[in-house]
Amino acid sequence: MAKGKAVEAELLTDARAELGEGALWDSRKGVLYWVNITGEEVHFYDPRTGRDTSLSVGQKVGTVVCRKGGGLMLAVQHGFARFDPVARHLEIVADPESQIPTNRFNDGKCDPAGRFWAGTMALDNKEGAGALYRMEPGGSVHRMLTGVSCSNGIVWSRDARTMYYIDTPTREVSAFDYNRATGEITNRRAAVRVPEPVGLPDGMCIDAKDNLWVAMWGGSCVTRWNPKTGVMVASYPLPASQVTSCAFGGDALNELYVTTARIGLSPEALEKEPHAGGLFRLRPGAKGLPAAEFAG
């Protein structure tokens, strides 16, 4: 396994986000979106200017995706929402867990057909309290998995036949057969099993060769895996222990943007990793795929 030591992590913004997450590249605008979950913020990083700006959305925000009709879609504490960054207006579209105020939405992405998938977790991290949901472009919401503890990374293979998904405490990347026409998933199996010393699998993206790139919470790295063999191909170190998400971006989709967190770190730990909570960039010699947009 290559260690990726020659790839330097570049600090783009010392945001000191308590819980940075949800990195997503907007190919049309050439900007990176990411969120600070507990800070209730959506961030916009423009690599042309090096400027990172943030907007408050008024509640915990787990992830952000582009909307084909304009603006953004978010998964926030109380459901799926439209967000107009110009008007700074948040509108809840659907709240499938309105009866569970102790849960919040976490990570998610759009599938190749433009559906928005996102999952939930308990605010107190109670095991098995969450679920994974799929929202259709027309607004209907379907519960796809139950008994989820910490819903995290989700991606689709280049041929759109396989969905990969992470429920962090399982230490697995699960694979499902995915039906693009219906959005149904079947035949769950383990594609990757993450050894304990590597860290806990968090956010995830996929490259043009169908390798999985997984952010490692507690592992101070992003790892690259071959899901066909379950083998870790490479590990890329970062100067922050709590690595939360990753996304390919840049004009050629050959830059890997990485979010981190500082939540729960002791003063002694923060002395050792002062840039925890920052946004980083790697150039690992791989190319990603464009992020799908919500079709609604």
Secondary structure, 3 states (H helix, E strand, C coil): CECCCCCCCEEEECCCCCEEEEEEEECCCCEEEEEECCCCEEEEEECCCCEEEEEECCCCEEEEEEECCCCEEEEECCEEEEEECCCCEEEEEECCCCCCCCEEEEEEEECCCCCEEEEEEECCCCCCCEEEEEECCCCCEEEEEEEECEEEEEEECCCCCEEEEEEHHHCEEEEEEECCCCCCEEEEEEEEECCHHHCEEEEEEEECCCCEEEEEECCCEEEEEECCCCEEEEEEECCCCEEEEEEEECCCCCEEEEEEECCCCCHHHHHHCCCCCCEEEECCCCCECCCCCECC
